[in-house]
């Protein structure tokens, strides 16, 4: 991931986690989500079954703040972001989420909150998972 031509995050095997913070979210949601992601068994075992977690495969995480995940497209053609948390609320929660992952032993890198980030992803497999609390 780059910001203004500077590499700010680079991982090997693992997960790119796009994090959207909604109004009303707090530390409880950030902590729950970090524990959920750290333990999620979505990597293949030797038999090809999704049965291994980040820790099992020595995986890393790249956390990207992504308020556009909260886009409401019910009306019209322009998304509304009224349910996204304000930056001063969202940033500490994204930081808390990343810190909790790191505290769980998962090597974790982050982008820069609010920056225009160029994220390059080599998606190895058919898995994209939406997790909400």
Order of alpha helices (4+ residues) and beta strands (2+ residues): beta-beta-beta-alpha-beta-beta-alpha-beta-alpha-beta-beta
